[in-house]
Amino acid sequence: MKISGNVFKYGDNVDTDVIIPARYLNTVSEKELASHCMEDIDANFVKEVKPGDIIVAGENFGCGSSREHAPLAIKASGVSLVIAESFARIFYRNSINIGLSILECPAAAKAVKAGDKLICDLDSGVICDVSTGEKFQSEPFPPFISEIIADGGLIPHLSKKGEL
């Protein structure tokens, strides 16, 4: 599966309270969550993000509270992929559970700039920065996790397999 989009770039330790502020956690509406995604760190994000865009960040992306609201807000905003140097483990697993593609790639996270256009092959883990011509290699997910993400998350995946 290939993903192509423009980059929104953030630093280290972007926590779940910045991704989706706690004051909005009383809603279950994905559209409502998306409308407040990243607003405390980047007020223009929701105005500028387009379907397919990509977030690139530093170390420990998604640290903080263990809420699924954070990856859900990112996915609902139209972001197709998050690339980071590293992810907080609970955010990593929550992303898989809700079907948000993520890749750990320290070299890409350091080199890619805001506004760059990326083409990412999730099956091979190759990240190509079209803006600079640079290529980076991340570790792709094993097939069983790729299937979960392709099916839209763990619940849809289990339903598809008849296990729910």
KOLVEX-776971 format. One line per 3 residues: their letters; for each residue x, y, z of N, C-alpha, C. Coordinates in Angstrom, 1 decimal. Example, Ala and Ser with C-alpha at 12.3 -4.5 7.8 and 13.67 -1.06 7.14 Angstrom:
2
AS> 13.2:-5.7:7.8:12.3:-4.5:7.8:13.2:-3.3:7.8; 12.8:-2.2:7.1:13.7:-1.1:7.1:12.9:0.0:7.9
END
This chain:
164
MKI> 0.8:-1.2:0.0:0.0:0.0:0.0:0.9:1.2:0.0; 0.6:2.2:-0.9:1.4:3.4:-1.0:0.5:4.6:-0.5; 1.2:5.5:0.2:0.6:6.7:0.8:1.4:7.9:0.3
SGN> 0.6:8.9:-0.1:1.3:10.1:-0.6:0.6:11.3:0.1; 1.4:12.2:0.6:0.9:13.4:1.2:1.9:14.4:1.6; 1.4:15.6:2.0:2.3:16.7:2.5:2.5:16.5:4.0
VFK> 3.7:17.0:4.4:4.1:16.9:5.8:3.7:18.0:6.7; 3.2:17.6:7.9:3.1:18.5:9.0:4.2:18.0:10.0; 5.1:18.9:10.4:6.2:18.5:11.2:6.1:19.0:12.7
YGD> 6.4:18.1:13.6:6.4:18.4:15.0:7.6:17.8:15.7; 7.9:18.3:16.9:9.1:17.9:17.6:8.9:16.6:18.5; 9.7:16.6:19.6:9.7:15.5:20.5:8.6:15.6:21.5
NVD> 8.2:14.4:22.1:7.3:14.4:23.2:5.9:15.1:23.0; 5.4:14.9:21.8:4.1:15.4:21.5:3.1:14.5:22.2; 2.4:15.0:23.2:1.6:14.1:24.1:0.1:14.1:23.6
TDV> -0.6:13.2:24.1:-2.0:13.0:23.7:-2.9:14.2:24.1; -2.5:15.0:25.1:-3.2:16.2:25.5:-3.0:17.3:24.5; -1.9:17.3:23.7:-1.7:18.2:22.7:-2.4:17.8:21.4
IIP> -2.4:16.4:21.1:-3.0:15.9:19.9:-4.5:16.1:20.0; -5.1:15.8:21.1:-6.6:16.1:21.3:-6.7:16.6:22.8; -6.9:17.9:23.0:-7.0:18.4:24.4:-8.1:17.7:25.2
ARY> -7.9:17.5:26.4:-8.8:16.8:27.3:-10.2:17.4:27.4; -10.3:18.7:27.1:-11.6:19.4:27.2:-12.5:18.9:26.1; -12.0:18.1:25.1:-12.9:17.6:24.1:-13.2:16.1:24.2
LNT> -12.8:15.5:25.3:-12.9:14.1:25.4:-14.3:13.6:25.7; -15.2:14.5:25.9:-16.6:14.1:26.3:-17.4:13.8:25.0; -16.7:13.8:23.8:-17.5:13.5:22.6:-17.0:12.2:22.0
VSE> -17.9:11.5:21.4:-17.5:10.3:20.7:-17.5:10.5:19.2; -17.8:11.7:18.8:-17.9:12.0:17.3:-16.5:12.2:16.8; -16.1:11.4:15.8:-14.8:11.4:15.2:-14.7:12.8:14.5
KEL> -15.7:13.3:13.9:-15.7:14.6:13.2:-15.4:15.7:14.2; -16.0:15.6:15.3:-15.8:16.7:16.3:-14.3:16.6:16.9; -13.8:15.4:17.1:-12.5:15.2:17.6:-11.5:15.8:16.5
ASH> -11.7:15.4:15.3:-10.9:15.9:14.2:-10.8:17.4:14.1; -11.9:18.1:14.4:-12.0:19.5:14.3:-11.1:20.2:15.4; -10.6:19.5:16.4:-9.8:20.0:17.4:-8.4:19.4:17.5
CME> -8.1:18.6:16.5:-6.8:17.9:16.5:-5.7:18.9:16.4; -4.7:18.7:17.2:-3.5:19.5:17.2:-3.7:21.0:17.5; -4.9:21.4:17.9:-5.1:22.9:18.0:-4.2:23.6:19.1
DID> -3.8:22.9:20.1:-3.0:23.5:21.1:-1.5:23.6:20.7; -1.1:22.9:19.7:0.3:23.0:19.2:0.4:23.7:17.9; -0.7:23.6:17.1:-0.7:24.1:15.7:-2.1:24.5:15.4
ANF> -2.4:25.8:15.6:-3.8:26.3:15.4:-4.3:26.2:14.0; -3.3:26.2:13.0:-3.7:26.1:11.6:-3.8:24.7:11.1; -3.5:23.7:11.9:-3.5:22.3:11.4:-4.9:21.9:10.8
VKE> -6.0:22.1:11.5:-7.3:21.7:11.1:-7.7:22.5:9.8; -7.2:23.7:9.7:-7.6:24.5:8.5:-6.8:24.0:7.2; -5.6:23.5:7.5:-4.7:23.2:6.3:-4.6:21.7:6.0
VKP> -4.9:20.8:6.9:-4.7:19.4:6.6:-5.6:19.0:5.5; -5.1:18.1:4.6:-5.9:17.6:3.5:-5.9:16.0:3.7; -6.9:15.4:3.1:-6.9:13.9:3.2:-5.6:13.3:2.6
GDI> -5.0:12.4:3.3:-3.7:11.8:2.8:-2.5:12.4:3.4; -2.6:13.6:4.0:-1.4:14.2:4.6:-0.7:13.4:5.6; 0.5:13.7:6.0:1.4:12.9:6.8:1.9:13.8:8.0
IVA> 1.9:13.3:9.2:2.6:13.9:10.3:3.9:13.2:10.5; 4.9:14.1:10.6:6.3:13.6:10.9:6.7:14.3:12.3; 7.2:13.5:13.2:7.6:14.0:14.5:8.8:13.3:15.0
GEN> 9.3:13.8:16.2:10.5:13.4:16.8:10.2:12.1:17.7; 10.9:12.1:18.8:10.8:11.0:19.7:9.6:11.0:20.6; 9.1:9.8:21.0:8.1:9.6:22.0:6.7:10.3:21.6
FGC> 6.4:10.2:20.3:5.1:10.8:19.8:4.0:10.0:20.5; 3.0:10.8:21.0:1.8:10.1:21.6:2.0:9.8:23.0; 3.0:10.3:23.7:3.2:10.0:25.1:2.0:10.6:25.9
GSS> 1.9:10.3:27.2:0.9:10.8:28.0:-0.2:9.8:28.3; -1.4:10.3:28.3:-2.6:9.5:28.6:-2.8:8.4:27.6; -3.4:7.3:28.0:-3.6:6.1:27.1:-4.8:6.2:26.3
REH> -5.4:7.3:26.0:-6.6:7.4:25.3:-6.5:7.1:23.8; -7.5:6.4:23.3:-7.6:6.1:21.9:-8.1:7.4:21.1; -8.5:8.4:21.8:-9.0:9.6:21.2:-7.9:10.2:20.3
APL> -6.7:10.1:20.7:-5.6:10.8:20.0:-5.3:10.3:18.6; -5.1:9.0:18.5:-4.9:8.5:17.1:-6.2:8.6:16.3; -7.3:8.5:17.0:-8.6:8.6:16.3:-8.8:10.0:15.7
AIK> -8.5:11.0:16.5:-8.6:12.4:16.0:-7.6:12.6:14.8; -6.4:12.1:14.9:-5.5:12.2:13.8:-6.1:11.6:12.5; -6.5:10.3:12.6:-7.0:9.6:11.5:-8.3:10.3:10.9
ASG> -9.2:10.8:11.8:-10.4:11.4:11.4:-10.1:12.8:10.7; -9.0:13.4:11.0:-8.6:14.7:10.4:-8.2:14.5:8.9; -8.0:13.3:8.5:-7.5:13.0:7.2:-6.1:12.5:7.0
VSL> -5.3:12.6:8.1:-3.9:12.1:8.1:-3.9:10.6:7.8; -3.1:10.3:6.8:-3.0:8.9:6.4:-1.9:8.1:7.1; -0.9:8.8:7.7:0.3:8.2:8.2:1.0:9.1:9.2
VIA> 1.5:8.5:10.2:2.4:9.3:11.2:3.8:8.6:11.1; 4.8:9.4:10.9:6.2:8.9:10.9:6.8:9.6:12.1; 7.5:8.8:13.0:8.2:9.4:14.1:9.5:8.7:14.4
ESF> 10.4:9.4:15.1:11.6:8.7:15.6:11.2:7.5:16.5; 10.2:7.7:17.3:9.7:6.7:18.2:8.3:7.1:18.7; 7.6:6.1:19.1:6.2:6.3:19.6:6.1:5.8:21.0
ARI> 5.3:6.5:21.8:4.9:5.9:23.1:4.2:4.6:22.8; 4.5:3.6:23.6:3.9:2.3:23.3:2.4:2.2:23.2; 1.7:2.9:24.1:0.3:2.8:24.1:-0.3:3.5:22.9
FYR> 0.3:4.6:22.5:-0.1:5.3:21.3:0.1:4.4:20.1; 1.2:3.7:20.0:1.6:2.8:18.9:0.5:1.7:18.8; 0.1:1.1:19.9:-0.9:0.0:19.9:-2.3:0.6:19.6
NSI> -2.6:1.7:20.2:-3.9:2.3:19.9:-4.0:2.7:18.4; -3.0:3.1:17.8:-3.0:3.4:16.4:-3.3:2.2:15.5; -2.7:1.1:15.8:-3.0:-0.1:15.1:-4.4:-0.5:15.4
NIG> -4.9:-0.4:16.6:-6.3:-0.8:16.9:-7.3:0.0:16.2; -7.0:1.3:15.9:-8.0:2.1:15.1:-7.7:2.2:13.6; -6.6:1.6:13.2:-6.3:1.5:11.8:-5.6:2.7:11.3
LSI> -4.8:3.4:12.1:-3.9:4.5:11.7:-2.5:4.0:11.4; -2.1:4.2:10.2:-0.7:3.8:9.8:0.3:4.6:10.5; 1.3:3.9:11.0:2.5:4.6:11.6:3.8:3.9:11.2
LEC> 4.8:4.7:11.2:6.1:4.1:10.9:7.2:4.8:11.8; 8.1:4.0:12.3:9.2:4.5:13.1:10.4:4.6:12.1; 10.9:5.8:12.0:12.1:6.0:11.1:12.8:7.2:11.5
PAA> 13.8:7.0:12.4:14.5:8.2:13.0:15.2:9.1:11.9; 15.8:8.4:10.8:16.4:9.2:9.8:15.4:10.1:9.1; 14.3:9.6:8.7:13.3:10.4:8.0:12.7:11.5:8.9
AKA> 12.5:11.1:10.2:11.9:12.1:11.1:12.9:13.3:11.3; 14.1:13.0:11.2:15.1:14.1:11.4:15.3:15.0:10.1; 15.2:14.3:9.0:15.5:15.0:7.7:14.4:15.7:7.0
VKA> 13.2:15.1:7.1:12.0:15.6:6.4:11.6:17.0:7.1; 11.2:17.9:6.2:10.8:19.2:6.6:9.3:19.4:6.5; 8.7:20.3:7.2:7.3:20.7:7.0:7.1:21.1:5.6
GDK> 6.0:20.7:5.0:5.6:21.0:3.7:6.2:20.1:2.6; 7.2:19.3:3.0:7.7:18.3:2.0:6.6:17.3:1.5; 6.7:16.8:0.4:5.8:15.8:-0.1:6.5:14.4:0.0
LIC> 5.8:13.5:0.6:6.3:12.1:0.7:5.5:11.1:0.0; 6.1:10.1:-0.5:5.5:8.9:-1.0:6.0:7.8:-0.1; 5.1:7.0:0.5:5.6:6.0:1.4:4.9:4.7:1.0
DLD> 5.8:3.6:0.9:5.3:2.3:0.6:5.3:1.5:1.9; 4.1:1.3:2.4:4.0:0.7:3.7:4.4:-0.8:3.7; 4.3:-1.4:2.5:4.6:-2.9:2.4:6.1:-3.1:2.5
SGV> 6.9:-2.1:1.9:8.4:-2.3:1.9:9.0:-1.4:3.0; 8.3:-0.4:3.5:8.9:0.5:4.5:9.7:1.6:3.9; 9.6:1.8:2.6:10.4:2.8:1.9:9.7:4.2:2.0
ICD> 10.4:5.2:2.4:9.8:6.6:2.5:10.6:7.4:1.5; 10.0:8.0:0.6:10.6:8.8:-0.4:10.2:10.3:-0.3; 11.1:11.2:0.0:10.8:12.6:0.1:10.9:13.1:-1.3
VST> 9.8:13.3:-2.0:9.8:13.8:-3.3:10.4:15.2:-3.4; 10.3:16.0:-2.4:10.8:17.4:-2.4:12.3:17.4:-2.5; 13.0:16.4:-1.9:14.4:16.5:-1.8:15.1:15.3:-2.6
GEK> 14.3:14.3:-2.9:14.8:13.1:-3.6:15.4:12.1:-2.6; 15.4:12.4:-1.3:16.0:11.5:-0.4:15.1:10.3:-0.1; 15.7:9.1:0.1:14.9:7.9:0.5:15.4:7.4:1.8
FQS> 14.4:6.8:2.5:14.6:6.3:3.9:14.0:4.9:4.0; 14.6:4.1:4.8:14.1:2.8:5.0:13.6:2.6:6.5; 12.3:2.3:6.6:11.8:2.0:7.9:11.4:0.5:8.0
EPF> 11.2:0.0:9.1:10.8:-1.4:9.3:9.3:-1.5:9.0; 8.9:-2.3:7.9:7.5:-2.4:7.7:6.8:-3.3:8.7; 5.5:-3.2:8.9:4.8:-4.0:9.8:4.8:-5.5:9.2
PPF> 4.7:-6.4:10.1:4.5:-7.8:9.6:3.1:-7.9:9.0; 2.9:-8.9:8.1:1.6:-8.9:7.4:0.3:-8.9:8.2; 0.4:-9.6:9.4:-0.9:-9.6:10.2:-1.2:-8.3:10.8
ISE> -0.3:-7.4:11.1:-0.6:-6.0:11.5:-1.0:-5.2:10.3; -0.4:-5.4:9.2:-0.8:-4.7:8.0:-2.2:-4.9:7.6; -2.7:-6.2:7.8:-4.1:-6.6:7.6:-5.0:-5.8:8.5
IIA> -4.6:-5.7:9.8:-5.5:-5.0:10.8:-5.6:-3.5:10.3; -4.5:-2.9:9.9:-4.6:-1.5:9.5:-5.4:-1.4:8.2; -5.2:-2.2:7.3:-5.9:-2.2:6.0:-7.4:-2.4:6.2
DGG> -7.8:-3.2:7.2:-9.2:-3.4:7.5:-9.8:-2.3:8.2; -9.1:-1.3:8.6:-9.6:-0.2:9.4:-9.5:-0.3:10.9; -8.8:-1.2:11.4:-8.6:-1.4:12.8:-8.9:-2.8:13.3
LIP> -8.7:-3.0:14.6:-8.8:-4.3:15.1:-10.3:-4.8:15.1; -11.2:-4.0:15.5:-12.6:-4.5:15.5:-13.1:-4.8:14.1; -12.9:-4.0:13.1:-13.3:-4.3:11.7:-12.6:-5.6:11.2
HLS> -11.3:-5.7:11.6:-10.5:-6.9:11.2:-11.1:-8.2:11.8; -11.4:-8.1:13.1:-12.0:-9.3:13.7:-13.4:-9.6:13.2; -14.1:-8.6:12.9:-15.5:-8.8:12.3:-15.4:-9.5:10.9
KKG> -14.4:-9.0:10.2:-14.2:-9.5:8.8:-13.8:-11.0:8.9; -13.1:-11.4:9.9:-12.7:-12.8:10.0:-13.7:-13.6:10.7; -14.8:-13.0:11.1:-15.9:-13.7:11.8:-15.6:-14.1:13.2
EL> -14.7:-13.3:13.9:-14.3:-13.6:15.2:-14.9:-12.7:16.3; -15.9:-11.9:15.8:-16.7:-11.1:16.8:-18.2:-11.5:16.7
END
